[in-house]
Amino acid sequence: MNVMEVEDLHVSIQQKSILQRIQFSVQQGEIIGLIGPNGSGKSTLLKTIATLHHITNGTIRIFGQDIQSYRQKELAKLLSYVPQDTFIDFDFKAKEVVYMGRHVHRSRFETRMEEDFFAMKNAMMQTNTWHLAESSILRLSGGQRQLVLLAKALAQDTPLIILDEPISALDIYFQLQVLSLLKRLGDKGKTIMMVLHDLNLAARYCTKLLLLKKGEVKLLGSPEEVLQEDILQQTYGVHTKVRKDYVTNSMTVTPLINRKRKEIWR
Ligand SMILES: Nc1ncnc2c1ncn2[C@@H]1O[C@H](COP(=O)(O)OP(=O)(O)OP(=O)(O)O)[C@@H](O)[C@H]1O
């Protein structure tokens, strides 16, 4: 089933073209790793899908319907989004932040139901944050806050989950916990699209990689198809060695000194 189709998408911000001719589709259960150099447009693409940026041209369809024709609440039942910046300025308990993910399932004056409690608790258990439920979000570490915001997205219980660098503040234990949780969700039919900078983890946990360069899709394919030495050289300007890791059985990328560019670091 086609969960998302993006057709000839162009996005300009303040008259500057950021995304051009973006075209791809995403099927149910896929875990798409959005990769590409700094400034290539990854966050802009996710924000545009989350309707935070105006579409200059083209179409994004979610479950066959143009995202611009959805009412906000309807779309929030289909798509949850966790931004790169997880700063929260209000003194909420962590569990209250996770409960916010449930708002889309209730009218404004409706009280919380038992199922909201279970969705909140389950999301916090899955992300190893249940012990932080009563803590103020202001007193959590950056990594703990990132996990709580992931829990909020899980509590929202949408078929499509969009995450901007969901493991950027996490130690290696929690990186693997989160990525294997997302993989299990993918196996259960959730569709996930996330920005990752770590190409090795992207190769290991994503079913497909979408490579952006200068606001355009350079390639969409399996990790084997996308992570090729010449493609990485052209996109990142870095010489790499790519091979299959015999422990994880996934592609692994080793960046090497780029002799041609005479870089000064070693
Ligand atoms: N609100 C904005 N106003 C003006 N320019 C913007 C805005 N947001 C992003 N840009 C520009 O759009 C381009 C793409 O930015 P974006 O954040 O999407 O890149 P990215 O691939 O997510 O980068 P990174 O890997 O560094 O997070 C950059 O040149 C950036 O300066």
The ligand as an ORCA input file, in Angstrom:
! r2SCAN-3c Opt
* xyz 0 1
  N      13.519     28.852      7.847
  C      14.476     28.967      6.935
  N      14.748     30.130      6.323
  C      15.704     30.229      5.388
  N      16.474     29.205      4.971
  C      16.248     28.016      5.529
  C      15.249     27.813      6.543
  N      15.269     26.518      6.902
  C      16.251     25.943      6.176
  N      16.829     26.822      5.353
  C      17.919     26.544      4.422
  O      17.563     25.401      3.684
  C      18.699     24.591      3.423
  C      18.400     23.187      3.882
  O      18.286     23.174      5.308
  P      17.834     21.883      6.086
  O      17.778     22.232      7.529
  O      16.612     21.328      5.464
  O      19.061     20.911      5.780
  P      19.445     19.514      6.433
  O      19.783     18.607      5.302
  O      18.385     19.071      7.366
  O      20.766     19.927      7.224
  P      21.478     19.316      8.535
  O      21.992     17.967      8.154
  O      22.587     20.283      8.764
  O      20.466     19.290      9.659
  C      19.876     25.255      4.153
  O      20.624     25.987      3.202
  C      19.215     26.196      5.129
  O      19.993     27.337      5.340
*
